[in-house]
């Protein structure tokens, strides 16, 4: 028996990222994360934008672009590599080990 669980919403924001964003890039089930997914993972980690930037190797301004709504002029989508580092740090995915 299986059931589909959806994340609950608190104050208009999801408690976690969309499950489809946690798949590996080459999976047909993978969906690129939205700015809300990025914010949810950063909130889960409890890090500042500067700390997130240090973790993934970018400036805090870049992190702000990833967490800005798409209708704003400074929005930019998060690259998959940075996203994967965040979800691994948040323990939402396991690192892939290539043999």
Secondary structure, 3 states (H helix, E strand, C coil): CCCCCCCCEECCEECCCCHHHHCCCCCCCCCCCCHHHHHHHHHHHCCCHHHHHHHHCCCHHHHHHHCCCCCCCCCCCCCHHHHHHHHHHCCCCCCCCCC
